[in-house]
């Protein structure tokens, strides 16, 4: 099975005055094409830190990250930005939608921010809103949408550029149980129908147990817990 992302001996250290805090201590991790991989662990162990480094939002103190065999840390900023914008989709616990724009405009934002015309983007955005069950919410702004609907818009936005991998950081953490279950079913269905590779950070081991594989972050290391 081919790997989209490979992490080798990732270390992340923060400094607080004279004190050194080592969050990750040498993480080895592969993300396989078309799988759902869950990253689990207690609060504060570095799950989100790891996800942000995988997504090029943060850099490791040491170690290596390969994206389709390309060593990210050896690339220039422009090349890394292109990979982030074109190959990686992000879904966060807090939806980060722009309040002054409609659902349709928020979904188009990855393309609009690159200077593409709205007329060239709207068909793709409408297709995605339909896919996530928001056909009737195209012109609604975030303040007119429920939390679950806002997260569906965020998922559609993450998929706009047809990324190689979607990174989801506690995507149901700000939702009630029933709404959160609907978001998880949506993500699992996207993996099944579209072959979307999904990396999911969660503290919920029952949810992690539904993934194809899951790893547990403990004392700065990624420990394999399940594969099916």
C-alpha positions in Angstrom: 0.0 0.0 0.0 1.5 3.4 -1.0 2.0 6.1 1.5 0.8 9.7 0.9 2.7 11.0 4.0 5.7 9.5 5.9 6.9 10.9 9.2 10.3 9.9 10.4 11.6 10.6 13.9 9.6 13.8 14.4 10.6 15.8 17.4 8.8 19.0 18.5 10.2 21.1 21.4 9.0 24.3 22.9 10.9 26.7 25.2 9.4 28.5 28.1 12.1 30.8 29.3 14.9 28.4 30.4 12.6 25.4 30.5 12.4 23.0 27.5 9.2 21.1 26.9 9.5 18.2 24.4 6.0 17.4 23.1 7.0 14.8 20.5 10.0 12.6 21.0 10.6 10.8 17.7 7.3 10.0 16.0 7.3 7.5 13.1 4.1 7.4 11.2 2.8 6.6 7.7 -0.5 7.7 6.1 -1.6 5.2 3.5 -3.5 6.1 0.3 -7.2 5.8 0.8 -7.3 4.9 4.4 -8.9 6.4 7.5 -6.2 6.9 10.2 -7.1 8.1 13.7 -4.6 9.7 16.0 -5.8 9.3 19.6 -4.5 10.2 23.0 -5.1 12.4 26.1 -5.3 16.2 25.9 -2.0 17.9 25.6 0.0 14.9 24.3 0.7 16.5 20.9 -2.0 15.1 18.6 -2.9 18.5 17.1 0.8 19.4 17.0 1.5 16.3 14.9 -1.4 17.0 12.6 -0.3 20.6 12.0 3.2 19.4 11.1 1.8 16.8 8.7 -0.3 19.6 7.2 2.7 21.9 6.9 1.1 24.5 9.3 4.0 23.9 11.7 7.6 22.6 11.4 9.2 19.9 13.5 12.2 20.7 15.6 13.9 17.8 13.9 13.0 14.8 11.8 11.6 14.4 8.3 8.2 14.5 6.6 7.8 13.1 3.1 4.8 14.0 0.9 4.5 11.4 -1.8 8.2 10.8 -1.4 9.1 14.5 -1.5 11.0 15.7 1.6 8.9 18.7 2.7 11.6 20.4 4.9 13.9 20.7 1.9 11.4 22.5 -0.2 11.1 26.3 -0.5 8.1 28.2 1.0 6.4 28.5 -2.4 6.5 24.8 -3.1 5.2 24.0 0.4 2.4 26.5 0.1 1.4 24.9 -3.2 1.3 21.4 -1.6 -0.8 22.8 1.3 -3.2 24.6 -1.0 -3.6 22.0 -3.6 -3.0 18.6 -1.9 -4.2 19.0 1.7 -7.7 19.8 3.0 -8.2 20.9 6.6 -11.2 20.5 8.9 -11.0 22.0 12.4 -13.0 21.8 15.6 -14.0 25.4 15.1 -15.1 25.9 11.6 -13.2 29.0 10.6 -15.8 30.2 8.1 -15.8 33.8 7.1 -19.0 35.3 8.6 -19.6 37.9 5.9 -19.7 35.3 3.1 -22.3 32.8 2.1 -21.9 29.0 2.3 -21.2 28.9 -1.4 -18.5 31.7 -1.2 -16.9 30.0 1.8 -16.6 26.7 -0.1 -15.0 28.6 -3.1 -12.5 30.4 -0.9 -9.5 28.1 -1.6 -9.9 29.1 -5.3 -10.9 32.7 -4.8 -7.8 33.3 -2.6 -5.7 32.2 -5.5 -7.3 34.7 -7.8 -9.7 32.4 -9.7 -13.0 33.9 -10.9 -16.2 33.1 -9.1 -17.9 32.0 -12.3 -15.2 29.3 -12.7 -15.7 28.0 -9.1 -19.4 28.0 -8.4 -20.3 24.7 -10.1 -17.7 22.8 -8.1 -18.8 24.5 -4.9 -22.5 23.8 -5.5 -21.6 20.1 -6.3 -19.8 19.8 -3.0 -22.6 21.5 -1.0 -25.0 19.1 -2.5 -22.7 16.2 -1.6 -22.6 17.2 2.1 -26.4 17.7 2.1 -26.6 21.5 2.0 -28.3 22.1 -1.4 -30.8 24.4 0.3 -28.2 26.4 2.3 -26.1 27.8 -0.6 -26.9 31.4 0.0 -27.0 31.2 3.8 -24.2 32.9 5.8 -22.6 31.1 8.8 -24.7 32.9 11.3 -27.8 31.4 9.7 -26.5 27.9 9.9 -26.4 25.4 12.8 -23.1 24.1 14.1 -23.4 20.8 12.1 -24.2 22.7 8.9 -21.2 25.0 9.4 -19.0 21.9 9.8 -20.4 20.5 6.6 -19.6 23.7 4.8 -16.0 23.4 6.2 -15.8 19.9 4.9 -17.0 20.9 1.5 -14.4 23.7 1.5 -11.7 21.2 2.5 -12.6 19.1 -0.5 -12.7 21.9 -3.1 -9.2 21.4 -4.6 -9.6 17.6 -4.6 -6.8 17.1 -2.0 -4.8 14.0 -1.6 -5.5 13.9 2.1 -8.0 15.6 4.5 -6.8 16.4 8.0 -9.5 16.7 10.6 -8.7 18.0 14.1 -11.5 17.0 16.5 -14.1 17.8 13.9 -17.0 16.9 16.2 -15.6 18.5 19.4 -17.8 21.5 19.2 -21.0 19.6 18.3 -23.7 17.7 20.2 -23.6 13.9 20.1 -26.2 13.4 17.4 -24.9 16.2 15.1 -21.3 14.9 15.6 -22.4 11.4 14.6 -23.8 12.8 11.4 -20.5 14.5 10.6 -18.5 11.3 11.2 -20.9 9.4 8.9 -20.3 12.0 6.3 -16.5 11.7 6.5 -16.6 7.9 6.5 -18.9 8.0 3.4 -16.6 10.4 1.6 -13.8 7.9 2.2 -15.8 5.1 0.9 -17.3 6.7 -2.1 -14.5 9.1 -3.2 -11.5 7.2 -1.8 -10.6 10.3 0.3 -7.6 9.7 2.6 -8.6 10.9 6.1 -6.4 11.6 9.1 -8.5 12.2 12.2 -7.4 13.5 15.6 -9.7 12.5 18.4 -9.7 11.8 22.1 -12.6 9.3 21.6 -11.2 5.8 21.4 -14.6 4.4 20.4 -14.5 6.6 17.3 -10.8 5.8 16.7 -11.7 2.1 16.8 -13.9 2.6 13.7 -10.9 3.8 11.6 -8.9 1.5 9.4 -5.9 2.1 11.6 -5.3 4.1 14.7 -2.3 5.1 16.7 -2.0 6.3 20.3 0.2 9.2 21.2 1.9 8.5 24.5 4.9 10.1 26.0 5.8 11.7 22.7 5.7 8.6 20.6 3.1 7.1 18.2 2.1 3.6 19.3 0.2 1.4 16.9 -3.0 0.2 18.5 -5.1 -1.2 15.7 -5.1 -2.3 12.0 -7.7 -4.0 10.1 
